Amino acid sequence: MKILVISDIHANLTALEAVLSSAGAFDAAWCLGDLVGYGPDPNECVERVRALPNLICLQGNHDDAVGPFGNIAEFNDDARAALLITRGMLTAENIAYLGSLPETAERETFTLAHGSPRRPVWEYIMEPYTAQANFSYIQTDHAIVGHTHIPMIFTQDRLRKKIHSFTPKGNTPITLQDRCILNPGSVGQPRDNDPRASFAILDPDALTWEIRRVAYDIQSVQKRILEKGLPEREALRLAAGW
Ligand code: ZN
C-alpha cells in the first residue's frame, strides 16, 4: 500500500504537478489542508486534489479563512491580502468544497490534522513541548500534521516521557517504531530553506515513511503571483524556501 501524503499546497499548481509526477503510482492520497492562500492557482489546485484517488482531504486555516464566515483577522498583512484576492478568484463551488472539509481524520494507526490533534486548524507543532502535549490527544500510535511547512518527526519513547525531534533525510525510508508525529513539509511553500516541493510516501502496512523533495519551475509561479496582484513577498520567498 502506497499513500501519497501532501500538505500546504497553497495554490501552487506547478509544485503540485511536479509532486504528482515524481510520486509515481499510489493507492491513496492524504492531503492535510491549506490547498489555497499565497499562490496564484487556487481553483486549479482544489480541482487537482479533489480528483486524486482514495482521497482524504482536511481543512487548513487558509481553506477555512476563504469561506464566507472565515476569520482573516489572525493572519499577517500579506497573508490576509493574499486571502482576499484568493476569495475573489475561487469559484463558489470550490469555496463550498473547502468549507466542507473535515478538521481531522483517523485511518489505520494514524490520526490526521492540519495543525495538531489538539487544535486541528491553528496550532503549530514546532518543538517537543507542544508535540508531547499533543500525544495525549491521540488514540492512535501515529499522527500526521502539516501547517509548519517544515518536514519533521517527533517520536515519543515507550514510557511516554521523552520526545525526540529530528529532520528526516530525503529519499530515505524510515521505519516507524515508536509513537510519532510526522510532518511531510509543504508542497507549495517550503520554509526550511530548501525551495524544492516537499511531500511524503507512507506505507501503512510496512510502517515506512519517506520524505521526498522535487524541484519545479519557481519562476513561472513567481510570474503568476505578480500578475494576479498577490504580495511580492509571496513570490520572493519561494526562491529561497522561507
Ligand atoms: Zn500553510
Boltz pocket constraint, residues with backbone or C-beta under 6 A from the ligand:
constraints:
  - pocket:
      binder: B
      contacts: [[A, 8], [A, 10], [A, 33], [A, 34], [A, 60], [A, 147], [A, 148], [A, 149]]
      max_distance: 6.0
